[in-house]
Amino acid sequence: MRPRVGHIQFINCLPLYYGLVKNGILWDVELTKDTARELSRHLLEGRLDIAPVPSIEYSRHWRELTLLPDLSVSCDGPVTSIFLVSKVPIHELHNRKIALTNTSRTSQILLKIILEDKYHVKPAYFECPPNLGSMLLEADAALLIGDEALHIHYQVPAGLYAYDLGSEWKELTGCKMVFAVWVARQSFARANPELVREVQRSFVHSMSYSMARVEQLAKDAARWESFDADFLQAYFTTLQFSFDSNHQQGLKEYYRRAQALGHIAEVPELTFLEV
């Protein structure tokens, strides 16, 4: 059988997809491309078997999911694709409006943790599509992720302040930050353990293949992205795609702080597929 596998359309998952294409793995899976939020919904409703999901979604459904080892989207310091853009310095945002991109709940909660635990401010939040101009018409600051945030990293608009949330998290906790994890539905993993192991090994090999050829990956990606190859190579090498004990420690710290502030009901267990 061909497992039904999800793929995040953001550029930060391109190294996985690139390796799958170059190694012919796509013939062995039924691939669905979508946002991380939609992939989570498809997975939990039984339309996918394996998918990357936002870290916060794993915390809410961990009893139904099994983590795939050695796979994540993480950073250790700057992430360059998740930014708070503000009209005022970050410590002046208490009681001010912040527009949150509607494409990432993990980043929404990360921002709230940073603002409350590091800067001791509590703004008023609302959610909207990720368009900086529209967001700042109604708000004093805006949370952006993905391509929109990369444009901020590329050049901060005049008169605005920009804060990389990966750097902010590192300064607050000293930990790595895990934004997404790869999971299988527990029922599917129990019924098809070796098939899930094959997919996991293929994914890990794909990431390794891509990062060993990151210069060529960046050149190929630059042909259809709005960023040049040097910028993309720097971005891909800033991201981390492993999931070692330090990444797990950082994820647990994120969950601990999220639970302490009432954003999740409990700190989940990290339950891994045996490989």
Residue, then its C-alpha position, 0 to 999 in steps of 0.5 A: m500500500r502507498p501511505r498517504v503523506g502530508h507535505i507543508q508547502f512553506i519553503n522551510c520544508l523544501p529540503l525534504y521535498y527536494g530529496l524525495v524528488k531527487n531520490g524517486i521516493l514520491w512514487d512510493v507515497e501518496l503526497t498531499k500538499d497543504t498548510a501545516r494547520e490543514l495537514s493536521r486536520h486531515l491527519l486527525e480526521g483519517r485522510l492522511d497517515i503520516a504528516p508534519v504537524p505544528s508542535i502545538e498540535y502535537s501537544r493537543h493530540w499526542r495520545e493519537l499520534t506517534l513521533l517520527p525520530d530525527l525529523s523536525v523543523s527547528c532552530d538554535g537562535p535566529v530562524t529568519s522566517i518568524f518575525l514580530v514587526s512593530k511600530v514601537p519597541i517590543h517592551e512598549l506593546h502592553n495593551r496595544k493591538i497585535a495582529l497574528t498571522n492565521t497560518s501558525r498557532t505554534s508561532q502565535i503561542l511562542l510570541k505570547i510566551i516571549l511577550e509575557d515571560k521575557y518582556h512582561v507585557k500583555p497586548a490585545y491579540f486578533e487573528c488575520p491573514p498575513n498581509l503586513g500592510s493590512m495588519l498594521l492598519e489595525a494593529d501596532a504590531a504584526l506576527l509574520i511567518g514563512d515567505e512574508a517573514l523572510h521578506i522582513h529578514y531580507q529588508v526591514p521596512a523603514g520606520l519599523y522594528a523587527y524581532d526574530l522569534g527564534s533569537e528571542w526564544k534562545e535569549l529567554t530560555g537558552c533552548k532550541m525551538v521546535f516548530a514542527v514535528w513529523v508524526a503518524r497516526q498511532s492506529f496506522a503505525r500499530a497496523n503498519p510499523e515497518l511501512v512507517r519505518e520505511v517512510q521515516r528512513s526515506f525522510v531522514h535520507s532525503m533531508s541528509y541528501s538535500m543538506a549535503r547538496v544545499e548549494q545546488l538546492a538553493k540554486d534550484a529553489a531560486r529559479w521559482e522563489s523571489f529570493d536569490a540562491d545565496f539568501l536561500q542557502a543561508y536560510f536552509t543552513t540556519l534551520q535545523f531538521s534533526f530532533d535530538s535530545n537538545h531539540q526535545q528539551g527545547l520542545k518540552e520547555y515550550y510546552r511547559r511555558a505554554q501550559a503555565l500560561g494556560h495555552i495548553a491543558e497539559v505537557p504532553e509525553l514525547t512518544f516516538l516510533e521505534v526504529 
